[in-house]
Amino acid sequence: MKNADLPAMPIELNGFGQYAPEAHIGLTKREMFAVAAMQGICSNPYDRYTYEQLAVHAVKHADALLAELEKTNEK
């Protein structure tokens, strides 16, 4: 499972104190990073994006962060 697909803040559902990918709910790391990027982009009142452009930019920011984190984890 890729880092981007792991849960951002996993909640234990299996009751045994062990992480199981199928036993979590919530956002993935990629989704959470995209939300944060979208909030940052929206906070600039001078940027004028369509909703589609905003979504694309937010996901690109999230993917760039995840790619950089993968690089630093490899060192």
Backbone as ProteinMPNN parsed JSONL, in Angstrom:
{"seq_chain_A": "MKNADLPAMPIELNGFGQYAPEAHIGLTKREMFAVAAMQGICSNPYDRYTYEQLAVHAVKHADALLAELEKTNEK", "coords_chain_A": {"N_chain_A": [[0.845, -1.169, 0.0], [0.583, 2.158, -0.883], [2.086, 5.109, 0.532], [0.471, 7.369, 0.207], [-2.051, 6.294, 0.237], [-2.488, 5.415, 2.763], [-4.19, 5.748, 5.918], [-4.813, 9.028, 7.203], [-5.264, 9.723, 9.872], [-5.596, 7.163, 11.546], [-8.259, 5.203, 12.847], [-8.819, 2.825, 15.2], [-10.557, -0.06, 14.481], [-10.696, -2.751, 14.742], [-10.337, -3.663, 17.308], [-8.176, -4.972, 18.475], [-5.835, -3.606, 18.818], [-4.101, -3.506, 16.706], [-2.928, -2.36, 13.565], [-4.918, -2.441, 10.725], [-5.449, -2.225, 7.336], [-8.025, -2.496, 6.222], [-9.622, -1.921, 8.299], [-10.21, 0.741, 9.008], [-11.438, 4.109, 9.102], [-12.072, 7.229, 7.464], [-10.087, 9.984, 6.116], [-7.586, 9.588, 3.549], [-4.005, 10.049, 3.522], [-3.324, 11.46, 1.222], [-5.761, 12.664, 0.528], [-6.144, 14.291, 2.804], [-3.937, 16.019, 2.628], [-4.561, 17.306, 0.255], [-6.885, 18.654, 0.984], [-5.818, 20.483, 2.84], [-4.133, 21.943, 1.143], [-6.037, 23.04, -0.583], [-7.427, 24.701, 1.173], [-5.432, 26.563, 1.741], [-5.005, 27.695, -0.808], [-7.528, 28.807, -1.258], [-7.516, 30.779, 0.656], [-6.32, 33.005, -0.349], [-7.438, 35.958, -1.451], [-7.068, 37.059, -3.932], [-6.627, 35.204, -5.885], [-8.167, 33.669, -8.634], [-9.771, 31.032, -9.384], [-11.462, 28.48, -11.217], [-13.778, 26.065, -9.911], [-12.988, 23.555, -10.755], [-10.308, 23.995, -11.551], [-9.218, 24.704, -9.099], [-9.51, 22.305, -7.636], [-7.825, 20.607, -9.131], [-5.323, 21.866, -8.782], [-5.022, 21.655, -5.994], [-4.819, 18.867, -5.628], [-2.493, 18.389, -7.094], [-0.626, 19.741, -5.503], [-0.783, 18.144, -3.188], [0.133, 15.675, -4.195], [2.734, 16.387, -4.907], [3.856, 16.936, -2.407], [3.658, 14.395, -1.203], [5.355, 12.946, -2.915], [7.795, 14.174, -2.396], [8.086, 13.535, 0.299], [8.392, 10.781, 0.076], [10.899, 10.675, -1.156], [12.569, 11.729, 0.854], [12.248, 9.778, 2.77], [13.582, 7.675, 1.68], [16.267, 8.16, 1.974]], "CA_chain_A": [[0.0, 0.0, 0.0], [1.36, 3.381, -0.99], [1.973, 6.065, 1.616], [-0.654, 8.261, -0.066], [-3.302, 5.587, 0.478], [-2.618, 5.102, 4.177], [-5.068, 6.701, 6.587], [-4.139, 10.179, 7.795], [-5.416, 9.58, 11.322], [-6.362, 5.919, 11.626], [-9.074, 4.895, 14.014], [-8.832, 1.374, 15.333], [-11.891, -0.649, 14.438], [-10.676, -4.203, 14.935], [-10.367, -3.938, 18.731], [-7.025, -5.744, 18.95], [-4.666, -2.751, 18.936], [-3.233, -3.684, 15.554], [-3.389, -1.634, 12.39], [-5.358, -3.239, 9.589], [-5.946, -1.26, 6.35], [-9.461, -2.617, 5.975], [-10.332, -1.62, 9.538], [-10.116, 2.156, 9.36], [-12.332, 5.027, 8.409], [-11.523, 8.576, 7.408], [-9.362, 10.432, 4.937], [-6.223, 9.123, 3.302], [-3.033, 11.138, 3.606], [-3.439, 12.262, 0.001], [-6.961, 13.49, 0.648], [-5.94, 15.302, 3.829], [-3.018, 17.022, 2.101], [-5.297, 18.074, -0.762], [-7.767, 19.56, 1.72], [-4.995, 21.572, 3.38], [-3.702, 22.776, 0.012], [-7.206, 23.784, -1.059], [-7.679, 25.763, 2.143], [-4.422, 27.587, 1.53], [-5.283, 28.368, -2.083], [-8.759, 29.598, -1.084], [-7.303, 31.882, 1.587], [-5.817, 34.163, -1.096], [-8.603, 36.544, -2.11], [-6.73, 37.56, -5.268], [-6.621, 34.104, -6.849], [-9.477, 33.403, -9.225], [-9.781, 29.725, -10.021], [-12.741, 27.774, -11.272], [-13.767, 24.956, -8.952], [-12.208, 22.46, -11.34], [-8.896, 24.363, -11.461], [-8.869, 24.646, -7.684], [-9.367, 20.9, -7.265], [-6.631, 20.081, -9.796], [-4.142, 22.429, -8.117], [-4.917, 21.09, -4.65], [-4.327, 17.492, -5.74], [-1.09, 18.465, -7.522], [0.158, 20.087, -4.312], [-0.744, 16.956, -2.329], [1.004, 14.676, -4.823], [4.12, 16.87, -4.813], [4.292, 16.725, -1.026], [3.856, 12.957, -0.995], [6.555, 12.541, -3.657], [8.965, 14.668, -1.653], [8.2, 12.726, 1.509], [8.942, 9.481, -0.33], [12.331, 10.874, -1.398], [13.285, 11.9, 2.123], [12.194, 8.502, 3.493], [14.512, 6.735, 1.05], [17.645, 8.509, 2.343]], "C_chain_A": [[0.896, 1.24, 0.0], [1.091, 4.297, 0.196], [0.737, 6.956, 1.436], [-1.993, 7.623, 0.272], [-3.51, 5.191, 1.94], [-3.524, 6.126, 4.846], [-4.262, 7.824, 7.236], [-4.145, 10.086, 9.313], [-6.243, 8.336, 11.58], [-7.102, 5.772, 12.945], [-9.186, 3.377, 14.072], [-10.268, 0.866, 15.366], [-11.891, -2.13, 14.762], [-10.604, -4.602, 16.403], [-9.175, -4.686, 19.285], [-5.757, -4.911, 19.05], [-3.688, -2.882, 17.791], [-3.815, -2.933, 14.373], [-3.761, -2.615, 11.297], [-5.971, -2.283, 8.579], [-7.447, -1.318, 6.133], [-10.283, -2.206, 7.192], [-10.145, -0.161, 9.955], [-11.142, 2.958, 8.578], [-11.64, 6.382, 8.35], [-10.761, 8.844, 6.125], [-8.014, 9.738, 4.796], [-5.293, 10.316, 3.462], [-3.15, 12.051, 2.388], [-4.645, 13.192, 0.066], [-6.771, 14.61, 1.672], [-4.999, 16.408, 3.344], [-3.702, 17.892, 1.058], [-6.251, 19.066, -0.094], [-6.975, 20.751, 2.244], [-4.531, 22.511, 2.27], [-4.859, 23.628, -0.492], [-7.542, 24.933, -0.113], [-6.685, 26.911, 1.953], [-4.672, 28.385, 0.26], [-6.497, 29.288, -1.932], [-8.547, 30.806, -0.173], [-6.766, 33.134, 0.899], [-6.979, 34.778, -1.872], [-8.328, 37.026, -3.54], [-6.651, 36.466, -6.318], [-8.04, 33.852, -7.342], [-9.402, 32.104, -10.017], [-11.222, 29.268, -10.183], [-12.656, 26.652, -10.243], [-12.908, 23.801, -9.459], [-10.707, 22.753, -11.245], [-8.406, 24.263, -10.02], [-8.622, 23.206, -7.245], [-8.094, 20.307, -7.862], [-5.37, 20.587, -9.098], [-3.951, 21.832, -6.725], [-4.354, 19.675, -4.693], [-2.864, 17.474, -6.194], [-0.182, 18.821, -6.347], [0.304, 18.872, -3.403], [0.207, 15.91, -2.898], [2.471, 15.091, -4.749], [4.667, 16.665, -3.404], [4.547, 15.25, -0.754], [5.105, 12.451, -1.717], [7.816, 12.979, -2.928], [9.156, 13.88, -0.369], [8.761, 11.349, 1.199], [10.445, 9.592, -0.555], [13.091, 10.965, -0.097], [13.259, 10.618, 2.956], [13.176, 7.49, 2.938], [15.951, 6.983, 1.479], [18.046, 7.873, 3.633]], "O_chain_A": [[1.839, 1.345, 0.784], [0.013, 4.267, 0.788], [0.041, 7.258, 2.405], [-2.962, 8.325, 0.562], [-4.574, 4.694, 2.311], [-3.613, 7.262, 4.383], [-3.168, 7.599, 7.754], [-3.129, 10.345, 9.959], [-7.45, 8.425, 11.806], [-6.62, 6.169, 14.006], [-9.597, 2.734, 13.106], [-11.082, 1.308, 16.176], [-12.943, -2.713, 15.027], [-10.793, -5.776, 16.721], [-9.162, -5.01, 20.472], [-4.694, -5.459, 19.342], [-2.553, -2.415, 17.893], [-5.032, -2.873, 14.195], [-2.99, -3.522, 10.983], [-6.927, -1.584, 8.913], [-8.075, -0.288, 5.886], [-11.51, -2.149, 7.12], [-9.945, 0.127, 11.135], [-11.637, 2.53, 7.535], [-10.714, 6.64, 9.119], [-10.783, 8.052, 5.183], [-7.386, 9.352, 5.783], [-5.744, 11.459, 3.53], [-3.083, 13.274, 2.514], [-4.556, 14.365, -0.297], [-7.187, 15.745, 1.438], [-5.229, 17.587, 3.612], [-3.445, 19.094, 0.99], [-6.402, 20.194, -0.563], [-7.406, 21.896, 2.108], [-4.536, 23.731, 2.44], [-4.678, 24.807, -0.794], [-7.902, 26.021, -0.562], [-7.058, 28.083, 2.001], [-4.561, 29.611, 0.258], [-6.49, 30.417, -2.425], [-9.322, 31.761, -0.227], [-6.757, 34.21, 1.497], [-7.456, 34.19, -2.843], [-9.259, 37.362, -4.272], [-6.612, 36.758, -7.513], [-8.989, 33.826, -6.559], [-9.013, 32.097, -11.185], [-12.092, 29.623, -9.388], [-11.57, 26.332, -9.761], [-12.196, 23.155, -8.691], [-9.923, 21.869, -10.899], [-7.299, 23.788, -9.766], [-7.639, 22.921, -6.561], [-7.365, 19.586, -7.18], [-4.447, 19.81, -8.851], [-2.823, 21.538, -6.328], [-3.501, 19.324, -3.878], [-2.083, 16.642, -5.734], [0.908, 18.265, -6.212], [1.396, 18.599, -2.903], [1.001, 15.325, -2.16], [3.348, 14.25, -4.551], [5.818, 16.263, -3.235], [5.553, 14.899, -0.137], [5.833, 11.615, -1.182], [8.79, 12.231, -2.855], [10.29, 13.589, 0.009], [9.534, 10.807, 1.989], [11.19, 8.686, -0.181], [14.146, 10.347, 0.051], [14.159, 10.394, 3.766], [13.565, 6.553, 3.634], [16.784, 6.084, 1.355], [19.173, 8.061, 4.09]]}, "name": "protein", "num_of_chains": 1, "seq": "MKNADLPAMPIELNGFGQYAPEAHIGLTKREMFAVAAMQGICSNPYDRYTYEQLAVHAVKHADALLAELEKTNEK"}
